């Protein structure tokens, strides 16, 4: 089974060397290349760039890691493809590794192959918000009009999927980060659906007066849309399995919790990432 899991990275950083993982430099347009050696990989040459082939690299400030998703869709042939991040990976255990072997628990090609025998899609285990729905959490922390506009676009392009969208908007948990592993034909269908929707949203939202943080809205909306696609795929009989998404960097959960509660109860919007 030919498996290619891309790792989105925007700067030199330590990356795994397993053959099934393909580091990709996102937002690469107009920037110097990143070498494998800068990322601790004993290999000549540079990382794949998201401005190669058919691409939307220039949209990285708005679409985030989706410029890698688009690159995979348009340029890669494989049985199974996927996307993770330079500091967040699918893992067979809660902790991805240790100081001596930082990537020892990252999903191997063999583990991915086993998962795909009975499933079409692998996604991260859901984040649970408990006192917030996905819609209300987005509205309290960012701008709920983005999701309202997304619903308007879906009503025009894919009205049959509104029932899935409304269900996801009302859920208090979801798979985030735009991370996934899919059989390539499923991935292609997902991307066509997703980027059609985002193009419609982009036509309706003026980003010219937004801050750099706020302008990344298309990458954030897509996190919720991926859950819509997952629900739709499962309803159509496709196998979906959840796997832990593990961090390589420490997360300040106290800070994230405080920001979450401030947004929920005091209307304080997010202005940066924790």
N, C-alpha and C positions, 0 to 999 in steps of 0.2 A: 504494500500500500504506500503510495507516494504522499507524504504528509509534509506540509509547509506551514509552520506557525510563525507568523511575523511578529517581531518585537518592535513596537514604536518607540523611538528614541529621538530626542531633539538636541542632545549634547553627548560628548564622550562620557561613558559610564561603564561599569563592570557588567558584562553580559555573558550568558551561558554559551558553551561551545558545541552543544549537541547538534548533530547534523540536521535534525528536523526543524531547528529554529533559525529564522532568517531575520537578522536585525535590519530595520529600515529607518533611514534618516527622514523624519517628518518635518514639514515646513522647510525643505531643503532649498527651494528656489532662491537663487541669489546668495547662497551661503557656501562656505568652504565645506568640502566633504569631510566625513569622519572616518578615520582608518580603523580597521579591525584591531590593530595593535593598541590604539588608544582605549579600546574597550576590553583589553585583557585577553583578546583572542589571538592565538598564534597563527596568523594567516596573513598573507600579503593582500594588498588592495584596500578598498573602501567599502563601507556599508552601502547597500542598495539605497537609492535616493527616491523619494516620492515625486520628484519632478522628471523622472524618466518615463518613457513610453507614454501611454495615454494617462493623463493625470490632472488633478486639481490642486497641486501643491500650493498655489497662491492663496487658496482658501483656508489654509491651516489656521490662521488667526481666528477664524470663525467656526471651522469644522473640526478643529482639534485632530485627534487620531483618526478621524474618518478619512483624511487624505490618504492614509495607509490602506484603509478598508477599500476605498475606491481604486487604488493602485492594484490591489490583489484581484479585485473583480475584473478589471479591464486587461490585466497583463499576465496573470499567472494561470498555469495549467497544472493541476494536481488532483489527486483523488479527494484529499481532505485539506482544507485551509483553515486558518484561524488568526486571531489577533490577540496579543497581550501587550503589556507595557514594560518599559525598562525597570520599573520598580514594583510591578505587580504581575504575578504569574499564576497560572493554574498549577495547583500543587496536590500531591497525593497525601500530604499531611498538613496540619495547621501551620507549622513553621516550614519555610521553604528551604532552610539550611542553617549553617553555622559559620563561624569565622573562617574555619579551614575549608569547608565545602559549602559555599554560599548558595549553590543551586542543586544540592543533592536530592531534594524532594520535588523538584520541578517535574511535571508530567513527562514521561519518556515517550518515545515513538511507540514502544510496545504497549504502554498503558493507553495511549490515545487510540491505537489500533483496536485494542480490546473494547474500549468504550464505543467505538463506531460500528462494531459488529451488530449491536442491537439498538443503536440510536443514530439519529441524523444530526443532532445538535447537542453541543456541550456549552453550558453557560455557568457563570459564577453562582454560588449559593446566594440566596436573596439577602439583601439588607432589610432589616426590620425597623420601621419607624414608629410603630405602636400607636402613638397619639396623633399621627399625621397620615393622610393618604398621600399617594404620589402626587396628586394634583395639588392638594393644599400645601404640601411641603415645598413644591416648586414655587407656588404662588407666594408663600411667606418668605422664602429665601431669595427668590429671583424676580420673575415677572410672569404672573399667570396668564397674561394676554398671549404669550408665546404658545401656550397649550390651547387656548381658545382658537387662535389662528390655525394651529395644526389640525384641530377638529374640523374647521371650515374647509381646509384643503382636502382632508380625507373624505368629507362628505361629497366633494366634487369628483375626486379621482377614484376612490375606493369605498363607496357608500356601504357595501356589504361588510366592511370591516369595522364600522362604527360600533357595533356591539362589543367587539373586543377592546376597542379604545376606551369606551365608557367603563368597561369592567376594570381595566388597568388603572384608569384615573382614580377609581374608588378603592383600590387596594392599598394596604398599609405596608407592603413589602415589594421588592423588585430586584432583579438582577441588573447591576449597574456596570459602569466603566467601558461600555461598548466592547467588552471582551466576549469572544465566542470561538468555538471550533465547529465547523460544519462540513458536511460533504459538499463538494464544490458546486454541484447543480443546485443544492439548497441555498448555498451562499449567494450564488448568482441571482436567484429569484428574490432573495431577501434584499440584495443591493438594488436591484431594479426598482422594487417597491419603495425602499427607503429613500433613495436619492430622488425619485420622482416627487415624493412628498416634501422633502427638504427644499427642492427647487421651488415648489409652490409657496412654501413658508418664506423662503428668501425673497421672493417677489413682493411679499406683503410687509416685510419689516425693514425699516431703514436703520442700518447699523452705524451710519456716519457720525452720529453724536453719542455713541456708546463708548464706555471705557473699554480698555483691552480685556478686562475680566468679563464685563457684560457682553461683549461682542462674541464670545465663545458659545453663544446660545444654541447654535445648530448642533454642536457636539452634545450639549446637555439634553436638548429635546430628543435627540436620537436614542439616548439611554432609555427613555420611556417608550419610544417607538419600538425598540428591540423587544421589550416585554410584550407589546401588542403582537408582534410577529411570532414570538414564542407561543403565546396563547393560541393564536390562529393555527400555527403548525401542529400543536398538540391536539387541537380539536379536529384537525384533518387526519390524525392518526400517525403523525411523525413522532418518533421517540426522542424525548428530551431528558437529559440528565444534568444534574447540578454537581459542580466540583468546587472545592475551596479555592478562593482567590487570595493568595498570600502575598504580603508585602516584603520587600527587601529593606525598607526603611521604617524607622519607628514612627508611628502615628500618634499625635497628641490628641487622644480621645477625650480628655477633659476639655480642651479648648473646643473641639468639635461639638461636644455636648452642650457647652455654654452657648455657643453660637446658635445651635439648633433651638434651644429654649428661648433665647432672645428673639429669634425670628418668629417663633410660634406665638409668644405671648406679648412681645413689645414691638413687633413689626420692623425689627432691624434686619435689613437685607444683607446678604453676603456681599462683600466687596473684594474678597480675595480667597484663595484656597488655604485650608488649614495646614 
